[in-house]
Amino acid sequence: MRAMRLVSSLIPRVLHRVYTVLLIMMRSPVEKHARRASWAIIGLQTGAVLFVAGLTILYLNPFWHFDEGGFLDWRVHWWNTGGEILTGSGLVIEALALVGCVAVTLSWCSGRRPWPYVAAALLACCAVLWVSPAGLIRDLDAHFEWNSADGFATFKLQSWDEAADAWRPVGNSLLQSMVEIQLLPVLLGYFKVNDWQKMNGDIALQVARIIPVAWPVALGSGGETLEDPDETALMRAAAKQDLKALQQLLSTAKAADVNALDQGGQTALILACRNPKATPEVVKALLGAGADVNLRSRSGYTALTWAHARNNREVSNLLRRAGGRP
């Protein structure tokens, strides 16, 4: 009896599905064409909405700040990933919808025949197969020069040519513009949290080959090479804990040079103590050359504040003996 009831309940559903399929097959070419055109338009709208929503999320990231240890809040990366997924999905849907619009237009011009849709599908498959041997994603570098007043004065994509041992430009102006639009909110957030008004450098990124979906790689974790235009050679040597280069520079530097400030208000001594691997030898050399132990950066940090944040007891004790205050 149960089997009979089950069969009797399934028969109407199956008949309804068959009826629906027959209706679809019996639709006129005009109805089919109108339906496909509406799908393409909806795809364009959906892609645009997702892309704009993703950019908005990236611009509104509330986690751009440092934690108590002086590192970026880990939630900033999860938030950015969500925004990048939306922007990437929007670009993919937008590209597919554009191909669909071209197919709809060609179908209409050819008397609503179906061959343009078949050609569009084959074209998409061939494009994927063509780039598959080299990989669907490529590693690139974005070189930029930026300031808060004018934005990007320079923004260009490049890849390393091992044969020529040099950087080689990549892509056209459209590709560079699309990548710049996607990277801009992330870079602005990174510049703002560091209180930078200008910055030059390079950032590692990955870009899809067919559709220009782009995202930075390890931003804030070593995936970038940044150069503060106000940063001196002495600051760079102190930040890298390069004692030999530091001593050579100090032999010709004046006290004013030792206490020079980058645009974040940081001195060579602060930058040295900011390094988790700061050594007493580097700190002693800077103090001996007249470095002010109590200068504060624009963020309010002194050298001793950073030494505490990095749990560097040896450097902390050295700074305290020199009269340092957190």
C-alpha positions in Angstrom: 0.0 0.0 0.0 2.8 2.4 0.8 4.4 1.7 -2.5 1.1 2.4 -4.3 0.7 5.7 -2.4 4.3 6.7 -3.2 3.8 6.0 -6.9 0.5 7.8 -7.0 2.1 10.9 -5.4 5.1 10.9 -7.8 3.1 10.6 -11.0 1.6 14.1 -10.8 5.0 15.6 -10.2 6.6 13.8 -13.1 3.8 14.8 -15.4 4.2 18.4 -14.3 7.9 18.4 -15.0 7.3 16.9 -18.4 4.7 19.5 -19.2 7.0 22.3 -18.1 9.8 20.9 -20.4 7.4 20.7 -23.3 6.3 24.3 -22.8 9.9 25.4 -22.9 10.5 23.5 -26.1 7.3 24.8 -27.7 8.2 28.4 -27.0 8.5 30.6 -30.1 12.0 31.9 -31.1 10.9 35.4 -30.1 10.1 34.2 -26.6 13.4 32.4 -26.3 15.3 35.4 -27.6 13.6 37.7 -25.1 14.3 35.4 -22.2 18.0 35.1 -23.1 18.3 38.8 -23.5 16.7 39.4 -20.1 19.2 36.9 -18.6 22.1 38.8 -20.1 20.8 42.2 -18.8 20.3 40.7 -15.3 23.8 39.4 -15.4 25.2 42.8 -16.3 23.2 44.4 -13.4 24.2 41.6 -10.9 27.9 41.9 -11.8 27.9 45.6 -11.5 26.2 45.5 -8.1 28.6 42.8 -6.7 31.6 44.7 -8.0 30.5 48.0 -6.4 29.5 46.2 -3.2 32.9 44.6 -3.0 34.7 48.0 -3.4 32.5 49.6 -0.8 33.3 46.9 1.7 37.0 47.3 1.0 36.8 51.1 1.5 34.8 50.7 4.7 37.1 48.2 6.4 36.9 49.1 10.2 39.8 46.9 11.2 42.7 49.0 9.9 44.6 49.5 13.1 47.5 48.0 15.0 47.0 45.6 17.9 48.8 45.9 21.3 51.8 44.1 19.8 52.2 46.6 17.0 50.9 44.3 14.3 47.9 44.7 12.0 44.6 43.5 13.4 44.2 40.0 11.9 40.5 40.7 11.1 41.6 43.3 8.4 42.6 40.4 6.1 39.4 38.5 6.5 37.4 41.6 5.8 39.5 42.4 2.7 39.1 38.8 1.5 35.3 39.1 1.6 35.4 42.3 -0.4 37.8 40.9 -2.9 35.6 37.8 -3.4 32.7 40.1 -4.2 34.6 42.3 -6.6 36.1 39.2 -8.3 32.7 37.5 -8.6 31.2 40.8 -10.0 33.9 41.0 -12.7 33.4 37.3 -13.7 29.6 37.7 -13.9 30.0 40.9 -15.8 32.4 39.3 -18.4 30.1 36.4 -18.9 27.1 38.7 -19.3 28.9 40.8 -21.9 29.6 37.6 -23.9 26.0 36.8 -23.5 24.9 40.2 -24.8 27.1 39.8 -27.9 25.6 36.3 -28.5 22.1 37.8 -28.1 22.8 40.6 -30.6 24.3 38.2 -33.1 21.4 35.8 -32.7 18.9 38.7 -33.3 20.8 39.8 -36.4 20.8 36.2 -37.8 17.1 35.7 -37.4 17.2 34.4 -33.8 19.2 31.4 -34.6 21.0 29.5 -31.8 24.5 29.3 -33.3 25.9 32.5 -31.6 25.2 30.9 -28.2 27.1 27.8 -29.2 29.9 29.9 -30.6 30.1 31.9 -27.3 30.3 28.8 -25.2 33.0 27.3 -27.4 34.9 30.6 -27.3 34.9 30.7 -23.5 36.1 27.0 -23.3 38.8 27.6 -25.8 40.0 30.7 -23.9 40.3 28.7 -20.7 42.1 25.8 -22.4 44.5 28.3 -24.1 45.7 29.8 -20.9 45.6 26.7 -18.8 49.1 25.5 -19.5 50.6 28.7 -18.1 48.1 28.8 -15.3 44.9 30.8 -14.8 46.6 33.2 -12.3 49.9 35.0 -12.7 52.2 36.7 -10.2 52.9 40.3 -10.9 54.3 43.4 -9.3 52.7 46.8 -9.1 55.1 49.7 -8.9 53.6 53.0 -7.7 54.3 56.5 -6.6 51.5 57.9 -4.4 50.6 61.0 -2.4 47.4 62.0 -0.7 47.0 65.2 -2.7 47.3 63.8 -6.3 46.7 60.0 -5.8 48.9 57.7 -8.0 51.4 59.7 -10.0 52.7 56.4 -11.3 51.0 53.0 -11.4 52.3 50.2 -13.6 52.2 46.4 -13.7 55.4 44.5 -14.3 56.8 41.0 -14.1 60.4 39.8 -13.6 62.1 38.6 -16.7 64.7 36.1 -15.5 66.4 35.9 -18.9 67.0 39.7 -19.1 67.4 40.0 -15.3 65.0 43.0 -15.3 61.4 44.1 -14.8 59.2 43.9 -17.9 56.0 46.0 -18.3 52.8 44.0 -18.4 49.4 44.7 -19.9 47.7 47.7 -21.5 46.1 50.8 -20.0 42.7 49.1 -19.5 44.2 46.2 -17.5 46.3 48.6 -15.4 43.2 50.7 -14.7 41.1 47.7 -13.6 43.8 46.5 -11.3 44.4 50.0 -9.8 40.7 50.3 -9.1 40.7 47.0 -7.1 43.9 47.7 -5.2 43.3 51.4 -4.4 41.0 50.9 -1.3 43.3 48.3 0.2 46.4 50.5 -0.3 44.6 53.6 1.0 43.7 51.7 4.2 47.3 50.5 4.6 48.6 54.0 4.1 46.1 55.6 6.5 46.8 53.2 9.4 50.5 54.0 9.0 49.7 57.7 8.8 51.5 58.1 5.5 50.8 61.1 3.2 53.1 59.9 0.4 54.7 56.6 -0.5 56.7 54.9 -3.2 57.2 51.2 -3.7 56.2 47.9 -5.1 53.5 45.4 -4.0 53.2 41.8 -5.0 49.8 40.8 -6.4 48.1 38.0 -8.3 46.0 38.7 -11.4 43.7 36.3 -13.3 44.7 35.9 -16.9 41.4 36.1 -18.7 39.3 38.4 -16.5 41.4 41.1 -14.6 40.5 40.0 -11.1 43.4 41.2 -8.8 44.3 41.0 -5.2 47.5 41.8 -3.1 49.7 39.1 -1.7 50.7 39.3 2.0 50.1 43.0 2.3 51.5 44.1 5.7 53.4 40.8 6.1 56.3 41.3 3.7 54.5 41.3 0.4 55.4 44.9 -0.2 58.5 46.9 -0.6 57.8 50.5 0.4 60.0 53.6 0.4 59.2 56.6 2.4 60.5 59.6 0.4 61.4 61.2 3.8 63.3 58.2 5.0 67.1 58.5 5.2 69.8 55.9 4.6 70.4 56.0 8.4 66.8 55.1 9.1 66.9 52.2 6.7 70.1 50.8 8.2 68.7 51.1 11.7 65.4 49.4 10.7 67.4 46.5 9.1 69.7 46.2 12.1 72.7 46.7 9.7 75.3 47.6 12.3 78.2 48.0 9.9 76.3 50.4 7.5 74.9 52.2 10.6 78.4 52.9 12.0 79.6 54.1 8.6 76.7 56.5 8.3 77.1 57.7 11.9 80.7 58.6 11.3 79.6 61.3 8.9 76.2 62.2 10.3 75.3 65.1 12.6 73.0 65.1 15.6 70.3 66.6 13.5 70.6 63.8 11.0 70.3 61.2 13.8 67.1 62.8 14.9 65.6 63.3 11.5 61.9 62.3 11.2 60.2 60.3 8.5 56.6 61.3 7.6 55.4 59.2 10.4 57.5 61.2 12.9 59.8 58.2 13.5 63.5 58.6 14.1 66.2 56.0 13.3 66.1 55.0 17.0 62.4 54.4 16.9 62.7 52.4 13.7 65.5 50.3 15.2 63.4 49.4 18.3 60.4 48.7 16.1 62.3 45.7 14.7 61.4 42.6 16.7 65.1 41.6 16.4 66.6 44.9 17.6 70.0 44.5 19.1 71.6 46.5 22.0 74.6 47.3 19.7 72.5 49.2 17.2 70.7 51.1 19.9 73.9 52.0 21.7 75.4 53.3 18.5 72.4 55.6 17.9 72.4 56.8 21.5 76.1 57.5 21.4 75.6 59.6 18.3 73.1 61.8 20.1 69.7 60.2 19.3 66.9 61.6 21.4 65.5 58.7 23.4 62.2 60.4 24.2 61.1 61.6 20.8 57.6 60.5 20.0 56.3 59.5 16.6 53.0 60.8 15.3 51.3 57.7 16.6 52.6 58.6 20.1 55.2 55.8 20.3 58.7 56.3 21.7 61.6 53.9 21.2 60.8 52.4 24.6 57.2 51.9 23.7 58.2 49.7 20.8 60.8 47.8 22.8 58.0 47.0 25.3 55.6 46.0 22.5 58.3 43.6 21.1 59.1 42.2 24.5 62.7 43.1 24.0 63.9 43.3 27.7 67.6 43.9 26.9 66.8 46.9 24.7 64.1 48.2 27.1 66.6 48.2 30.0 69.2 50.0 27.9 66.7 52.7 26.9 65.5 53.1 30.5 69.1 53.7 31.7 69.4 56.3 29.0 66.3 58.1 30.5 63.8 56.7 28.1 60.1 56.9 28.8 57.3 54.8 27.2 
